[in-house]
Amino acid sequence: MGLYRRTKRRKDGTTRRSKIWWMSYIADGRQHCESTHTSNKRTAEKMLSIRQAQVAEGRYRLIAAKPPTLKEWADQLLETIAHQNTRRVYTSCTKTLLGFFGEARLSEVTANRIEVFKRFRLKAGTGPATINRNLAVLRRMMKIAYRRRLIGQNPFEEVEFLSERQLRRQPHILRFEEEARLLAVASPMLRALVVLLVETELRVGKEALRMRWDDIDLGNHAIHVQESKTPSGRRLVPLSEHCKTELSRWRELTGPSFSQYVFFNPRNPTAHLLKLPKTWTRALKQAKIDYFPIYNLRATFASRLSAAGTSDNLVAGLLGHSSPSIVHTYAKVLDEYRRDAIKKLEQHRQSHQPRSDEPEVETIVN
């Protein structure tokens, strides 16, 4: 054990000693030989001392000589994910990653190749949020591989995620005159849903479409959110007078006797709606409004609250972005502020209503 110089035999039978010093040491019960890449013996001795200290302190990482392929490692990772929705997202992301990296081994997934992957996906028209989701899955795989000493370095130490805020498409803020045109052509169910979304902070799929009539307290102008994206999302949502009127109208048409869900599946009233892309797209087209996703109505709610004079912090809280500890500690105070914010929103709406001498948009019930 120690330093030595390798001897190479020539074709004519003579030998030649290399000028480069090699070092030999024991790690994990095995002998390892490594080049110092220097012909200076004193420098080589220092490198050997450093390596021996790393081994003694447990800081020296022995990397696998043949790490698994990215596909093999992805399959192992998917087996450890118990949550069904998380596994579905990871499966979709790994399929995208494997489509680019192919049969590459973990050691071949370098920072440079990851940067090429980012540019390739952007050029294909993929949004930054989707690319970042793929990168997050790959980062987790490489992080675990580094911990298990399958690779010598995690490439994500040199990789930055895309800035979603700069590249993200700005949400469409529904103007009051656009809302009037949209409600005029919307079906009764869609009309109630649109008003609910622009007058509250409810999320479309996680909260609004899953809402039951038992969750609505029209007498107290409030909705009790029972199911949400996060535990802190279970909260009390104040209702404006305008929203209460629309929900009452929709309740008279259907009500709990027909379905427990406010927005039920017409083909199966015992289940709630999962999505309504065709209905939403058709209504926008009839109202002559450029298409935008229905979840943008949350941005409309936030924009109108800000225009009505509500503070940015309270708007963020109403959108469900405040921490759970704040919500639980100041629950009563927040409820009062929420109600005051909804009153401001109601006043802001009334200031944009047409005057008595202006023609009103006739509501068309499909």
Helices and strands as residue ranges (DSSP letters): E 2-9, E 15-27, E 30-35, H 41-57, H 70-79, H 84-101, G 106-108, H 111-123, H 128-147, G 155-158, H 164-167, H 176-185, H 188-199, I 204-208, G 213-215, E 216-217, G 218-220, E 222-224, G 231-233, E 236-238, H 241-253, E 264-265, E 268-272, H 277-286, G 294-296, H 297-307, H 312-318, H 324-329, H 331-351
